[in-house]
Amino acid sequence: MTTSCNLWAIGYDNMERANQVRDEIVKLGWDKHVLILSDVAVVVRDLDGSFTFDRKKLPMAPNVLG
């Protein structure tokens, strides 16, 4: 069996909008079972070039079995 994974990145200038989109993506994966998610995070790049990760933990079994 061949498996394939994709990394998706979407950029926003507004942190609030990025969090809204993340929540919608999680709904597509967990509530509607349209996506199989293994990880979801919002990454913020600060002006000094440093990064901050805001990651939600996802329970793996319900999404895979759904």
N, C-alpha and C positions, 0 to 999 in steps of 0.2 A: 504494500500500500504506500503510495506516495503522499506525503503531506507538504503543504505549502503554507507559509506565513507571510503576512504583509505588515509593514510598518507604515502607519498613516500619520502625517503631521499636518496640522492646520494652524495658520498663524493669525492672531488677532492683536490689535493694539490695546484692547480693553480686557482686563482680567475677568471682569464680571461676565462678559460675553463668552470668553473661553470656558468658564465654569458651566455656563448654561449649555453650551454645545457638548461638553463632556457629559453632562447629565442626560442629554438626549441620546447620545451614543450608548451610554449604559442602559437606558430604557430599551433601545433597539436590541441590545444583546440579551438582557435579562428578562424583560417583561414580554417582548414580542418575539424573541428567539430568531431574529433576522440575521444577527451577527454572532459569531463565536469569538468571544473576547478572552484574552489571556492576561491583559494588563491595560490600564487606562491611567494617564497622568496628564497634568497641566504643568508645563515647564515655563518658568519665567526667566528671561534674560535681563539682568539689571544693567544699568548704564556703565558700570565698571567692568562688564563682561562676565561677571559671575552668574551662576544659574541656581534657581531654586525649584525643587520638584514638589508638586502637590499630587500625591498618588492615592487613589482609593483602592483598598483591598477588595478583590473580587473572589467570591466563593466559586471554585472551579467546577465541582460536580453538577450543580443544578443547570449551569449553562450548557455544558457538554451533553448532559442527559436530555435536556429540553430540546 
